[in-house]
Amino acid sequence: MRLGFSKMQGLGNDFVVLDGTGQAIELDPATVRRLADRRFGIGCDQVLIVEPARLSGTRFHYRIFNADGSEVEQCGNGARCFARFVRERGLTEADAIPVGTAAGPIRLFMEADGQVRVDMGAPELAPERIPFLADRQAVAYPLDVAGEQLSIGALSMGNPHAVILVDDLDSAPVKRLGPLVGSHERFPSGVNVGFMQILRRDHLRLRVFERGVGETLACGTGACAAVVHARQLGRVDTRVRVGLPGGDLVIEWAGSPDVVWMTGPAVHVFRGEIEL
């Protein structure tokens, strides 16, 4: 079977996007791993599938698979690429695109300058909804990692995130602590781990170790989670520029119970076909 695809990227976080609106596409983990392989496949951080709507009030359904073959609930950079894909492929002409995900509905907006603005929904702070094992909800939680005591923020942006505040992002132990926190027993579903350095009240830097992928050049939900945690700490304002290795996102959050808004680019790289 020959499968058509588009390769896209948002700040270097790259995706293989498949159109499942006119055909059913079912991918087993081995096939996802092959598509994502950078030597034997196409190469990507995640595989995205555009499907017909499942949720009332939405235009499409959005599925996300990590490079290791696992299906996840949400991906912010992928959502922006999703919006550009359905517009460029003529699947919709709308500027406002309601989309269903495993985590619930989101709204995508095509801006006049080519950027994509996404309503990422309200952050989930209750530990049992993240999920995270804790006796009560808190702004910061102690976490014992291989004998080292960390302080983390824990929340969900449709997928679980742990946020660690660091003094110097360049020397942050992302490769050492990322896998350990990401698979910690207090996160039953695993967790994406963000390392955040606050520069000013309107600017922070971030590196993210994503579950099932490793460190990526950008993570949209991770940027949202970092700003939410920084806001909870009282360290940033409502509109924050988040510098990631692949570029900048603008994140806006007024506080609970408001939704988080993310604005950033989405770029089409190439189209092709692969024999499966």
C-alpha positions as a Markdown table, in Angstrom:
| # | Residue | x | y | z |
|---|---|---|---|---|
| 1 | Met | 0.0 | 0.0 | 0.0 |
| 2 | Arg | 1.3 | 3.5 | -0.9 |
| 3 | Leu | 0.4 | 6.1 | 1.6 |
| 4 | Gly | 0.6 | 9.8 | 0.8 |
| 5 | Phe | 1.9 | 12.2 | 3.5 |
| 6 | Ser | 3.0 | 15.7 | 4.2 |
| 7 | Lys | 6.1 | 16.6 | 6.2 |
| 8 | Met | 5.5 | 19.6 | 8.4 |
| 9 | Gln | 7.2 | 21.4 | 11.3 |
| 10 | Gly | 6.5 | 23.9 | 14.0 |
| 11 | Leu | 9.7 | 25.5 | 15.4 |
| 12 | Gly | 11.6 | 22.3 | 14.4 |
| 13 | Asn | 9.1 | 20.0 | 16.1 |
| 14 | Asp | 8.4 | 17.9 | 13.0 |
| 15 | Phe | 5.5 | 15.8 | 11.9 |
| 16 | Val | 4.3 | 13.3 | 9.3 |
| 17 | Val | 0.7 | 14.3 | 8.6 |
| 18 | Leu | -1.8 | 11.8 | 7.0 |
| 19 | Asp | -5.2 | 12.6 | 5.5 |
| 20 | Gly | -7.7 | 10.1 | 6.9 |
| 21 | Thr | -10.8 | 12.1 | 5.9 |
| 22 | Gly | -11.4 | 10.0 | 2.8 |
| 23 | Gln | -10.0 | 6.7 | 4.0 |
| 24 | Ala | -9.6 | 4.9 | 7.3 |
| 25 | Ile | -5.9 | 4.9 | 8.4 |
| 26 | Glu | -5.1 | 2.5 | 11.2 |
| 27 | Leu | -1.4 | 2.5 | 12.3 |
| 28 | Asp | 0.1 | -0.1 | 14.5 |
| 29 | Pro | 3.0 | 0.9 | 16.7 |
| 30 | Ala | 5.6 | -0.8 | 14.4 |
| 31 | Thr | 4.3 | 1.2 | 11.4 |
| 32 | Val | 4.4 | 4.5 | 13.4 |
| 33 | Arg | 8.0 | 3.7 | 14.4 |
| 34 | Arg | 8.9 | 3.1 | 10.8 |
| 35 | Leu | 7.4 | 6.3 | 9.6 |
| 36 | Ala | 9.1 | 8.2 | 12.3 |
| 37 | Asp | 12.5 | 6.6 | 11.8 |
| 38 | Arg | 15.0 | 9.2 | 10.4 |
| 39 | Arg | 17.1 | 6.6 | 8.6 |
| 40 | Phe | 14.7 | 3.9 | 7.4 |
| 41 | Gly | 11.5 | 6.0 | 7.2 |
| 42 | Ile | 10.4 | 9.6 | 6.7 |
| 43 | Gly | 11.6 | 10.9 | 10.1 |
| 44 | Cys | 9.5 | 12.9 | 12.6 |
| 45 | Asp | 8.8 | 13.5 | 16.3 |
| 46 | Gln | 5.1 | 12.6 | 15.8 |
| 47 | Val | 2.7 | 11.2 | 13.3 |
| 48 | Leu | -0.6 | 13.1 | 13.0 |
| 49 | Ile | -3.8 | 11.8 | 11.4 |
| 50 | Val | -6.6 | 14.1 | 10.2 |
| 51 | Glu | -9.9 | 12.3 | 10.6 |
| 52 | Pro | -13.7 | 13.1 | 10.2 |
| 53 | Ala | -15.2 | 14.8 | 13.2 |
| 54 | Arg | -16.2 | 12.6 | 16.2 |
| 55 | Leu | -17.2 | 15.3 | 18.7 |
| 56 | Ser | -20.3 | 17.5 | 18.3 |
| 57 | Gly | -19.5 | 21.0 | 17.1 |
| 58 | Thr | -16.1 | 20.1 | 15.6 |
| 59 | Arg | -15.0 | 20.0 | 11.9 |
| 60 | Phe | -12.2 | 17.4 | 12.2 |
| 61 | His | -10.7 | 14.9 | 14.6 |
| 62 | Tyr | -7.0 | 15.0 | 15.5 |
| 63 | Arg | -4.9 | 11.9 | 16.4 |
| 64 | Ile | -1.3 | 12.0 | 17.6 |
| 65 | Phe | 1.3 | 9.2 | 17.7 |
| 66 | Asn | 4.7 | 9.6 | 19.3 |
| 67 | Ala | 7.8 | 8.3 | 17.6 |
| 68 | Asp | 7.8 | 5.2 | 19.8 |
| 69 | Gly | 4.4 | 4.2 | 18.5 |
| 70 | Ser | 2.3 | 5.3 | 21.5 |
| 71 | Glu | -0.8 | 7.4 | 20.9 |
| 72 | Val | -1.1 | 10.6 | 23.0 |
| 73 | Glu | -3.8 | 13.1 | 23.8 |
| 74 | Gln | -2.5 | 16.4 | 22.6 |
| 75 | Cys | 0.3 | 18.2 | 20.8 |
| 76 | Gly | 0.3 | 22.0 | 20.5 |
| 77 | Asn | 2.9 | 22.4 | 17.7 |
| 78 | Gly | 1.1 | 19.6 | 15.8 |
| 79 | Ala | -2.2 | 21.5 | 16.2 |
| 80 | Arg | -0.8 | 24.5 | 14.4 |
| 81 | Cys | 0.4 | 22.2 | 11.6 |
| 82 | Phe | -3.0 | 20.5 | 11.5 |
| 83 | Ala | -4.6 | 23.8 | 10.8 |
| 84 | Arg | -2.3 | 24.7 | 8.0 |
| 85 | Phe | -2.6 | 21.2 | 6.5 |
| 86 | Val | -6.4 | 21.2 | 6.3 |
| 87 | Arg | -6.3 | 24.7 | 4.8 |
| 88 | Glu | -3.6 | 23.9 | 2.2 |
| 89 | Arg | -5.3 | 20.6 | 1.2 |
| 90 | Gly | -8.6 | 22.3 | 0.6 |
| 91 | Leu | -10.4 | 20.4 | 3.4 |
| 92 | Thr | -11.8 | 23.7 | 4.7 |
| 93 | Glu | -11.6 | 27.4 | 3.9 |
| 94 | Ala | -12.5 | 28.5 | 7.4 |
| 95 | Asp | -10.2 | 30.7 | 9.4 |
| 96 | Ala | -11.7 | 29.3 | 12.7 |
| 97 | Ile | -11.4 | 25.5 | 12.8 |
| 98 | Pro | -12.9 | 23.6 | 15.7 |
| 99 | Val | -11.1 | 20.2 | 16.2 |
| 100 | Gly | -11.7 | 17.2 | 18.4 |
| 101 | Thr | -8.9 | 15.5 | 20.2 |
| 102 | Ala | -8.6 | 12.6 | 22.8 |
| 103 | Ala | -8.4 | 15.4 | 25.4 |
| 104 | Gly | -11.5 | 17.2 | 24.2 |
| 105 | Pro | -12.2 | 20.0 | 21.7 |
| 106 | Ile | -9.8 | 22.8 | 20.7 |
| 107 | Arg | -10.1 | 25.7 | 18.4 |
| 108 | Leu | -7.5 | 26.7 | 15.7 |
| 109 | Phe | -7.4 | 30.2 | 14.1 |
| 110 | Met | -5.5 | 31.1 | 11.0 |
| 111 | Glu | -4.0 | 34.6 | 11.4 |
| 112 | Ala | -3.6 | 37.0 | 8.6 |
| 113 | Asp | 0.3 | 36.9 | 8.9 |
| 114 | Gly | 0.3 | 33.1 | 8.5 |
| 115 | Gln | 0.7 | 32.3 | 12.2 |
| 116 | Val | -1.7 | 30.0 | 13.9 |
| 117 | Arg | -3.4 | 30.8 | 17.2 |
| 118 | Val | -4.8 | 27.9 | 19.2 |
| 119 | Asp | -7.2 | 27.8 | 22.1 |
| 120 | Met | -5.5 | 25.1 | 24.1 |
| 121 | Gly | -8.3 | 24.8 | 26.7 |
| 122 | Ala | -8.0 | 25.4 | 30.4 |
| 123 | Pro | -5.1 | 23.7 | 32.3 |
| 124 | Glu | -6.1 | 20.8 | 34.5 |
| 125 | Leu | -4.5 | 21.3 | 37.9 |
| 126 | Ala | -6.2 | 18.6 | 40.0 |
| 127 | Pro | -3.6 | 15.8 | 40.6 |
| 128 | Glu | -6.0 | 13.0 | 39.8 |
| 129 | Arg | -6.8 | 14.6 | 36.4 |
| 130 | Ile | -3.2 | 15.0 | 35.3 |
| 131 | Pro | -2.7 | 12.1 | 36.5 |
| 132 | Phe | -0.2 | 12.7 | 39.3 |
| 133 | Leu | -0.1 | 10.9 | 42.7 |
| 134 | Ala | -0.4 | 13.6 | 45.4 |
| 135 | Asp | -2.5 | 14.0 | 48.6 |
| 136 | Arg | -3.7 | 17.5 | 47.6 |
| 137 | Gln | -3.4 | 20.1 | 44.9 |
| 138 | Ala | -0.5 | 22.5 | 45.2 |
| 139 | Val | 1.4 | 25.1 | 43.2 |
| 140 | Ala | 4.6 | 23.1 | 43.6 |
| 141 | Tyr | 5.3 | 19.5 | 44.7 |
| 142 | Pro | 8.4 | 17.8 | 46.1 |
| 143 | Leu | 9.6 | 14.9 | 44.0 |
| 144 | Asp | 12.3 | 12.4 | 45.0 |
| 145 | Val | 14.3 | 11.4 | 41.9 |
| 146 | Ala | 17.1 | 8.9 | 42.4 |
| 147 | Gly | 17.8 | 10.4 | 45.9 |
| 148 | Glu | 17.6 | 14.0 | 44.7 |
| 149 | Gln | 14.9 | 16.3 | 45.9 |
| 150 | Leu | 13.2 | 18.4 | 43.2 |
| 151 | Ser | 10.4 | 20.9 | 43.3 |
| 152 | Ile | 8.1 | 20.6 | 40.3 |
| 153 | Gly | 4.9 | 22.0 | 39.0 |
| 154 | Ala | 2.5 | 19.4 | 37.7 |
| 155 | Leu | -0.5 | 20.0 | 35.4 |
| 156 | Ser | -2.2 | 18.8 | 32.3 |
| 157 | Met | -2.6 | 20.7 | 29.0 |
| 158 | Gly | -4.5 | 17.7 | 27.5 |
| 159 | Asn | -1.3 | 15.7 | 28.2 |
| 160 | Pro | 0.7 | 15.6 | 31.5 |
| 161 | His | 3.5 | 18.0 | 32.2 |
| 162 | Ala | 6.1 | 18.4 | 35.0 |
| 163 | Val | 7.8 | 21.8 | 35.1 |
| 164 | Ile | 11.2 | 22.4 | 36.8 |
| 165 | Leu | 12.5 | 25.9 | 37.4 |
| 166 | Val | 16.2 | 26.2 | 36.7 |
| 167 | Asp | 18.7 | 29.1 | 37.0 |
| 168 | Asp | 20.6 | 28.3 | 33.8 |
| 169 | Leu | 18.8 | 26.5 | 31.0 |
| 170 | Asp | 22.0 | 25.7 | 29.0 |
| 171 | Ser | 23.4 | 23.7 | 31.8 |
| 172 | Ala | 20.1 | 22.1 | 33.0 |
| 173 | Pro | 20.3 | 18.3 | 33.4 |
| 174 | Val | 17.7 | 17.6 | 30.7 |
| 175 | Lys | 19.2 | 14.4 | 29.4 |
| 176 | Arg | 19.8 | 13.0 | 33.0 |
| 177 | Leu | 16.6 | 14.1 | 34.8 |
| 178 | Gly | 14.2 | 14.1 | 31.8 |
| 179 | Pro | 13.9 | 10.3 | 31.5 |
| 180 | Leu | 13.9 | 9.8 | 35.3 |
| 181 | Val | 11.1 | 12.3 | 35.9 |
| 182 | Gly | 9.3 | 11.2 | 32.7 |
| 183 | Ser | 8.9 | 7.7 | 34.0 |
| 184 | His | 8.5 | 8.5 | 37.7 |
| 185 | Glu | 6.0 | 6.3 | 39.5 |
| 186 | Arg | 4.0 | 9.3 | 40.7 |
| 187 | Phe | 3.0 | 9.9 | 37.1 |
| 188 | Pro | 1.1 | 6.7 | 36.2 |
| 189 | Ser | 0.8 | 7.7 | 32.5 |
| 190 | Gly | 4.3 | 9.1 | 32.2 |
| 191 | Val | 4.9 | 12.8 | 31.8 |
| 192 | Asn | 6.5 | 15.4 | 29.6 |
| 193 | Val | 9.3 | 17.2 | 31.5 |
| 194 | Gly | 9.9 | 21.0 | 31.0 |
| 195 | Phe | 13.0 | 22.8 | 32.2 |
| 196 | Met | 12.2 | 26.5 | 32.5 |
| 197 | Gln | 14.4 | 29.6 | 33.0 |
| 198 | Ile | 12.6 | 32.9 | 33.7 |
| 199 | Leu | 14.3 | 35.9 | 32.1 |
| 200 | Arg | 11.7 | 38.6 | 32.6 |
| 201 | Arg | 8.0 | 38.9 | 33.4 |
| 202 | Asp | 7.3 | 38.6 | 29.7 |
| 203 | His | 10.0 | 36.2 | 28.6 |
| 204 | Leu | 11.1 | 32.7 | 29.6 |
| 205 | Arg | 13.2 | 30.0 | 28.0 |
| 206 | Leu | 12.3 | 26.3 | 27.9 |
| 207 | Arg | 13.6 | 22.9 | 27.0 |
| 208 | Val | 11.3 | 19.8 | 27.0 |
| 209 | Phe | 12.0 | 16.1 | 27.3 |
| 210 | Glu | 8.9 | 14.6 | 25.8 |
| 211 | Arg | 7.6 | 11.1 | 26.7 |
| 212 | Gly | 8.0 | 8.6 | 23.9 |
| 213 | Val | 10.3 | 11.0 | 21.9 |
| 214 | Gly | 13.1 | 12.6 | 24.0 |
| 215 | Glu | 14.2 | 16.2 | 23.9 |
| 216 | Thr | 12.6 | 18.1 | 21.0 |
| 217 | Leu | 13.3 | 21.5 | 19.5 |
| 218 | Ala | 9.9 | 22.7 | 20.6 |
| 219 | Cys | 6.8 | 21.6 | 22.6 |
| 220 | Gly | 3.6 | 23.7 | 22.4 |
| 221 | Thr | 1.8 | 22.1 | 25.3 |
| 222 | Gly | 5.1 | 22.3 | 27.2 |
| 223 | Ala | 5.3 | 26.0 | 26.6 |
| 224 | Cys | 1.7 | 26.4 | 27.8 |
| 225 | Ala | 2.4 | 24.3 | 30.9 |
| 226 | Ala | 5.5 | 26.4 | 31.7 |
| 227 | Val | 3.7 | 29.7 | 31.5 |
| 228 | Val | 0.8 | 28.3 | 33.7 |
| 229 | His | 3.3 | 27.2 | 36.3 |
| 230 | Ala | 5.3 | 30.5 | 36.2 |
| 231 | Arg | 2.0 | 32.4 | 36.5 |
| 232 | Gln | 1.1 | 30.3 | 39.6 |
| 233 | Leu | 4.4 | 31.2 | 41.1 |
| 234 | Gly | 3.7 | 34.9 | 40.4 |
| 235 | Arg | 6.8 | 35.2 | 38.2 |
| 236 | Val | 5.3 | 36.3 | 34.8 |
| 237 | Asp | 2.6 | 38.4 | 33.3 |
| 238 | Thr | -0.4 | 37.2 | 31.3 |
| 239 | Arg | 1.4 | 37.3 | 27.9 |
| 240 | Val | 4.8 | 35.6 | 27.7 |
| 241 | Arg | 7.2 | 34.9 | 24.9 |
| 242 | Val | 8.6 | 31.4 | 25.3 |
| 243 | Gly | 12.0 | 30.8 | 23.8 |
| 244 | Leu | 12.5 | 27.2 | 22.7 |
| 245 | Pro | 15.5 | 25.7 | 20.9 |
| 246 | Gly | 13.5 | 25.8 | 17.6 |
| 247 | Gly | 12.2 | 29.3 | 18.0 |
| 248 | Asp | 9.6 | 31.4 | 19.9 |
| 249 | Leu | 5.9 | 30.9 | 20.9 |
| 250 | Val | 3.6 | 33.5 | 22.4 |
| 251 | Ile | 1.5 | 32.1 | 25.3 |
| 252 | Glu | -1.3 | 34.0 | 27.0 |
| 253 | Trp | -3.1 | 32.9 | 30.2 |
| 254 | Ala | -5.1 | 35.2 | 32.5 |
| 255 | Gly | -5.4 | 32.5 | 35.2 |
| 256 | Ser | -8.0 | 29.9 | 36.2 |
| 257 | Pro | -10.6 | 29.2 | 34.9 |
| 258 | Asp | -9.5 | 30.8 | 31.6 |
| 259 | Val | -8.2 | 28.9 | 28.6 |
| 260 | Val | -4.5 | 29.1 | 27.4 |
| 261 | Trp | -3.8 | 30.7 | 24.0 |
| 262 | Met | -0.8 | 29.7 | 22.0 |
| 263 | Thr | 0.4 | 31.5 | 18.8 |
| 264 | Gly | 3.2 | 30.4 | 16.5 |
| 265 | Pro | 4.2 | 29.3 | 13.1 |
| 266 | Ala | 3.5 | 26.1 | 11.1 |
| 267 | Val | 5.5 | 25.2 | 8.0 |
| 268 | His | 4.9 | 22.8 | 5.2 |
| 269 | Val | 8.2 | 21.1 | 4.3 |
| 270 | Phe | 7.4 | 18.6 | 1.5 |
| 271 | Arg | 4.9 | 16.0 | 0.3 |
| 272 | Gly | 5.5 | 12.5 | -0.7 |
| 273 | Glu | 4.4 | 8.8 | -0.7 |
| 274 | Ile | 5.8 | 5.9 | 1.2 |
| 275 | Glu | 5.3 | 2.2 | 0.4 |
| 276 | Leu | 3.9 | 0.2 | 3.4 |
